Amino acid sequence: MPSAASLKSKQAYNDRLCALLDNHTRAFIVGADNVGSRQFMDIRAALRPQSTVLMGKNTMIRKCIREYCERKGDDTWMALAEKMIGNVGVIFTTGEMGDVKEKIKEFVVPAPAKAGAVAQVDVTVPAGPTGMEPSQTNFFQTLNIATKINKGAIEILSDVTVVKAGEKVTSSAATLLGKLGFTPFTYGLEAQYVYDNGNVFDVKVLDITDDAIAAMFGAGLKNIAALSLQANYPTIAAVPHAIINGYKNVLAIAVGTDYTFPLADKVKEYLANPGAFASAAPAAGGGGGAAAKAPEPEPEEEEEEGMDFDLFD
């Protein structure tokens, strides 16, 4: 039977979680693998006062949320409870979610490879000198890494992948990477899901910018307009194009018949005498050039002065 202190602690945790549920409509579900206590302290301090980090047993969190939803008659938060799987926590926030996500990333720190840890990425040891003494070749032999002794130090002959992403780090690989000074992994809170008013999305939705949305919307409008024009089905997106196409058709009829209207007269004049328009263009350009060069009488005056001096000489 749980002690009085344990029951009191659980009740305090439940009260705190219920208060957060009352005062928030958005939250992050974050992975917390290999996150140190110091990192948690720094993250909590950086996110205050707009965000609150809540960690705890998944069963406890799910139980509190379920009872809260039953008591309120609203199962909105159950979508969050269903994602509480693995070593995760919740960040409740009233701030801009994109900004909170970026703030979380600031506290990701490099870390050495530990035996038994699952590799986040492929870890490759590059060819070249290691600075290790020849007496330590056994570490390389265990991992089947070809080496040679060069100037009293071990040198790796070719690049070697000692750990692949998704695999567990062996003790030999962890020891060797430690001696080489490698810190191939990064640890910190990792935003996995976004909760917003009863809906849960992958955190990647926050990477969609306003410009990307505008581009997708524009592409959709173009597709709708094209489909509407081909199907002769009127839509708002197709109206400008339909008007232009209609005007072109009316203009073509006016050109091919005696029917005319003011906007068609110019086209008919051009078709009847295209040479007049062609000669008018250079003339207009020449007039502009003459106007631009008009204020240049000074060189002529200088030449006249020079001629006067020559005559007197």
C-alpha positions, 0 to 999 in steps of 0.5 A, a space after each residue: 500500500 502506498 505511503 501517505 507521502 507517496 499519495 500526497 506527491 501523486 496528488 500534487 503532481 495531478 493538481 499541477 498537470 490539471 492546472 497546466 491543462 486548464 491554462 494551455 491549448 498547445 504543447 510539444 511532446 519531446 524525446 528526452 533520451 540521454 538528457 542530463 539534469 543540468 540540461 533540464 535546468 537550463 532548458 526550463 530557465 530559458 523557456 520560462 515564463 511562456 513555457 513549462 516542462 513537465 516530466 514524469 511516468 507515462 502511466 501517471 500522465 495518461 491516468 491524470 489526463 484521462 481522469 481530467 477529460 472524464 471530469 470535464 466531459 471533454 476528451 480533447 487532451 486524450 490525443 496528447 495522452 496517446 502519444 506518451 510512449 517511450 522516454 518523453 515529456 511535455 512542454 506546455 506553451 503559450 508562446 509561438 511554437 516555432 520560436 519554442 522549437 528553435 529555443 529547444 535546439 539551442 540546448 543540444 550538446 555534443 556527447 561521446 559514444 557510450 557502450 550500449 547506446 543506439 547510434 544516431 548517425 553513422 560514425 566514421 573514423 577518417 584515415 590519417 594519424 591518430 597520435 596514439 602510441 603503437 602499444 594501443 594497436 589492439 583497439 584497432 585490431 578488435 574493430 578490424 581497422 587496418 593501421 600502420 606505425 608512422 613516426 612512432 604513432 598509429 596511422 589509419 590507412 583508410 576511412 572506416 565506419 565503426 558504428 552504423 546509425 540505429 545500431 548499438 555502440 559496442 564497448 570496443 567502439 566506445 573505447 576507441 572513439 573516446 581515445 580519439 576524442 570523438 563526440 559523434 552524437 548530440 543529446 538534448 530534448 527533441 521535439 517529436 509532436 505538436 499538440 494544438 487544440 485537440 490535434 496532434 501533428 508531426 513537428 515537421 509542420 513547423 518547418 512550413 513557412 508562409 512563403 511555402 504556403 503561398 507558393 502551394 496556394 498559387 500552384 493550386 490556383 493555377 491548376 484550378 484555373 487550367 482545369 476550369 478553362 479546359 472543362 468550360 466550367 466557370 470559377 473565380 480563379 478562371 475568370 481573368 483568363 476567360 475574359 482575356 480569351 473572350 477579348 481575343 476571340 472578339 478581336 479576331 472576329 473584328 479583324 476578320 470582318 467589317 465589325 469594329 470597336 475602338 480597341 480593334 481600330 488600332 489593330 486594324 490600322 497596324 495590319 493595314 499599314 505596318 510600315 507606318 508603325 515601323 518608321 514611327 518607332 525609329 523617328 521617335 527614338 531619333 527625336 529623343 536622342 536629339 533632345 538629349 544632345 541639344 545642350 551641347 553648343 559649347 564645343 562649337 564655341 571653343 572651335 570658333 575661338 580657336 579659329 580666331 586666334 589662328 587668324 590673328 597669328 
